[in-house]
Amino acid sequence: WLDPSASHALASQGEEVFYVGLGASAPKKARAVAKLRKLPVTAVGWLPPGEPKAGSSTVSVLLGTRDGQLWEAGLDEKGRDRTPKKLHELHASDEGRVCRLVVEATDAGDGDGGLLVMAVTPSRFYMFVGG
């Protein structure tokens, strides 16, 4: 999965997740993300970047799993990854795996931005809206 800015990429092989930072200063070698080990990732949604911090190369992502769970994680080109946090568990009655995740920034007109998250399983479509 490639992020919209083409600066970060994730790949999943079984229960191992690999990260590659593609920025100008990033090493171009994939590395296993230890904090995501044993998380069966089947979909990735890239969160819009927040206020950039000086020297920060961290990107936030939503991860969907084959068990229908949604997780948030922060990945860093230098290996300073944040511990993933479970956000929600989808209750699909059949195959619960998350096939697709889309994250879009929204603006309610009052200057406060929010997020629209769309999660798709083989039989259901979920939408979450929040700020």
N, C-alpha and C positions, 0 to 999 in steps of 0.2 A: 504494500500500500504506500503510495507516494502522497505527501502532503500537497496542498494547493500551491504553495510557493516553490515546490520542488527542492526544498532544503533538507527534508528529513524523509526517511523511508523505513518501513517495518516489513518484516517477513516472518511467517510462522511455519515451523516444521514440527508437526506433532504438538507436543506441549512445550516447545522451546520457541522463544521469540527473539528475533535478531533486529538490531537497530543500526542504521547507517546515517550519519550526519553528512549532508551533501553541500554544506556551506563552504565558502572559500577557505576558511581556516580549519575545517574539519578533516580528520583522517578519513580516507575513503574505504576503510575496512569495516566490514560488518562485525558486530560484537553481540554476544548473547546477553540478554537483559536478565540478570540473575533474579531481580525482584518480580519478574513476570513468569519465572519458571513454574511449570505445572498449571498455568492458566491457558486453557485450550481456546486461543483467540481465533475467531472466524470472521470478524469484521472490525474495521477501524474507522472512527470518525474524528477528524482533526478539529480541535477547538480553535476558534479565532484567537490570534495573539492578543495578549493584554498589553499593558504599558511596558515597553521594553526597559529592562534594567541594564545598566552599564555592565558589559562583559557577560551578560546572560545568553546562553544558547539553549535554554530549556524550552521544550514544546509540550503542550498538554494535549492528551488524546483521550477519547472514549474508546473502550474496547468491548466488543460483544463476544460472548463465548458460545460454545456448542451446547452449554447447559441453560442458555437463555438469560445469562447474567450480564449486567452492564457495569463496567468498572471505569474509573478515571485514574490516569497515571501521568506522571511527568517524566519526560526523557531528556537527557542532556548529552551533548556531544562529548563531554569530558567524563561521562560515566557517573555523574552525581544524580542518579535517578531517584524520584520520590516513590515512596511505598504506595502501591495501588490501593484505591479505596473503592469498596463495593457500593454502588449507588442504587441499584434496583435489580429485581429479579422478575422477568417476564413470566406470565403464567399461561403459556401456550399449552393447549391440551395434547397436541401431537408433538412432532419434532420441534423442540424448543430452541434450536440453534438460531443465533442471530446471523442472518445472511448479509445484511447491509445496514450501515449506520451513516446518517447524514447529519451534520451539524451546521446550522446557519445562524449568523448574528441577526438580531431583529432590533428595531427601534420603534418604540411606542409613540414617538413624536414628542416625548418630554425630555429627550436627551439621555434617558436611562436605557442603555442597551440590554438586551436579553438574549436568550438562546432558544432556538427551535431545534429539537432533536427528533429525528425520525428513525425508528428501528423497525426492521422487517424480519419476520420469521417465515418459514415456508407457507404458513396459512394465515398470518395476521400482520397488520400494519399498526404500529404504535406511534403516537406523537406526544411529546412532552414540551411544554413551554414554560420558561421561567427566567428569572433575572439574576 
